[in-house]
Amino acid sequence: MAINPDKIFAVLVAIDDYLGEASNLHGCVNDVRIVQESLESLGAQPGNIFVITSPPNAPDSTKAPTKGNVLHLIREVATKAAEKNPDSLLFLHYSGHGDQVHTKHPDVKKGTDLDEVLCTLNEDISDVEVVDLLKELVEDKGLTVLVVLDCCHSGGTDRAGAAIRCRSLLSSAPPDTESAARSVRNASIRESWFYRDRGHTLIAACQPHELAAEYRADDGKTYGAMTYHLVKAIKNLQSSKDPVTYENLQSLLDSYCRTKFSQQPLLLGDRTRIIFGKGNLASSARSLQGSITYVGEHSLVLNKGTAHGIGLNDRFWIYPPTQSLFGLLAAGANPVAEACVQKVKAFQARAIIVDDSTIPKAVPNSGPVEVGWCAQLKRSGSIPIVNLALSNLSREDLRHARDYLQEEWKKMTDSAGLPVDLRFTSAASQPSLLLMEIHEDFTPSFRDKKGAPLQNVPSLTATDEHIAQKLVYLLPHLCAYQRLVELTSASISWAPSYEFTITEYDDKDDDWENEDKTSDSKSLATWKIRFKNTGAVPLYVTILNLSPAYGVSQIFPRQNASSSAVGENQEIEPAIIDMEVPSLLQDAAKKPGFKMRDVIKAIVTTEQTNFGHYLQPDLENWKELEEPLEPETAEQGGRDAKLRVSKVEKFLVVDKEIITPT
């Protein structure tokens, strides 16, 4: 999930001078200049950034931005990026006019006779051509693609004295283009060909019915309003302590634009994707990461505590801020020190620097670690224990199966590290988080520390040649889930005033026009979740869903976002959730009387914090895993170091159950 600037390639296109083909603009070349500077400041290699402008006064622009030249350059750079590294990101930026014209693709257009176009010199590039090109880059070349378009397609030439990036009405445009555009572009975005989601990420200057303006900045130069504030947003998010997604970027960009312009930037694609990265937060394993907030003579303080699962003797690697980008450590980042936790509070941990022979340039106790430096969890000071027992000790074949598993487990954990402490005891006499029992048919079952069985665990056989591999994947996942199940409030005097309700939801009133239409939804039931702060002080709230397939997702705020403030007598926007059967439970759901149990866990605190490291995907059936489990894959999937039962002040946990019958 780390961002590697060496894998960023870019094609930047800007057209100010239309050579009489359309009204000229003034800030497009300036746009690509500041975008290029922004990319290079992130660490992108200058040799991987290609610029083509009109007039050609950019240092690296050697060709006129005609349709043929632009498309050829994009494909050329894409080929170079794919050959160098298939995980590369291709950044495409266009600043210039946009327009709507009679379609040249009536065979593929439905519901409109208009093409939305990018106005390059001598010939337009249509929306259909752009979509086909992006599909080629993503699907055929395997690139991650980010597209930024600072133009619009609504017609018009001027607004309040500012230049608008929509070509003047020309003979090539259809009659009454502005009226036609208005009738089409106010429709749902999904009905627009140009903005269809095809696996890439797209940031557009404005909504379909709006105009893209130019902006004179404080330096006296003209820029595209969206591009100028996009670069500003990227710069401000670059030093974030939490991972930054395109949704975070769009939110900040939107706030900048709304304060000065009547245009709202548009984001399409995977909103949870890491900015300038390949993966997204929802699907990527994420290590607990914090930062140093205080440095004393003999110790330092981290901004993570028991609310995040931190415990005594946890070890953190320390990195300078130059090795962190958008809240994530850069690829190949090297720690300069290791810290060991000595004391823990709700949202803080005090640690000391310790010697670590694995760090080439370890910093001594008096070393120059500083406030703001990044700290990433290296290993937990306490590994969860799982006891293994046999249902019938007198069975020699069961004892042989246990011995075989013990040998295979040792091989796996010697090379991959110890994800859990699996103890091969003759009886479950030692305290443990889970008990694994092998039955007479060689199938294991799992129970929690209270003896309650864990339902719907993927089936295993103790004699399976891959049993150790599967357990390295399975046990950390189950332990992480179970520790979150056991996350409870301490017996404290702090008792915030709130209302937390879950009610069944009937959405027919919201969609009465489509009431009789056949639905493709696989939802068994729909629920509405409400949280209202009825007290006199702000509360910070995170709501998690613990699924019956042992996944953890965040309902409120959006996935991986930090806890959201709910003010006095305020409530969150109701969260509407559909209950579908996870793939792990598809077979079980076919049996009579099947019911699913979801746990909805609200975590209420007095200060903002992030619980994104608690999240994990649902377990899958073994047959649905695309390739054999490797130790490192399993290790990434675990959360054993981050989910502990927390007992902290001013930290409240409220659980509610949803039982859904099929």
Buried (B, 14 or more C-beta within 10 A) or exposed (E): BBBBBBBBBBBBBBBBBBEEBBBBBBBBBBBBBBBBEBBBEBBBBEEBBBBBBBBBEBEBBEBBBBBBBBBEBBBEBBEBBBEEBEBBBBBBBBBBBBBBBBBEEEEEBEEBEBBBBBBBBEEBBBBBBBBBBBBBBBEEBBBBBBBBBBBBBBBBEEBEEBBBBBBBBEEEBBEEBBEBBBEBBEEEBEBBBBBBEBEBBBBBBBBBBBBBBBBBBEEEBBBBBBBBBBBBBBBEBBEBBBBBBBBBBBBBBBEBBEEEBEBBBBBBBBBBBBBBBBBBBBEBBBBBBBBBBEBEEEBBBBBBBBBBBBBEEBBBBBBBBEBBBBBBBBBEBEBBBBBBBEEBBBBBBBBBBEEBEEBEEBBEEEBEBEEBBBBBBBBBEBBBBBBBBBEEEEBEEBBEBBEBBBEBBEEBBEEBBBBBBBBBBEEBEEEBBBBBBBEEEBEBBBBBBEEEEBEBBBEBBBBBEBBBBBBBBBBBBBBBBBBBBBBBBBEEEEEBEBEBEBEEBEBEEEEEEEEEEEEEEEBBBBBBBBBBBEBEEBBBBBBBBBBBBBBBBBBBBBBBBBBBEBEEEEBBEBBEBEBBBBEBBEEBBEEEEBEBEBBBBBBBBBEEBBBBBBBBBBBBBBEEBEEEBBBEBBBBBBBBBBBBBBBBBBBBBBBBEBEBEB
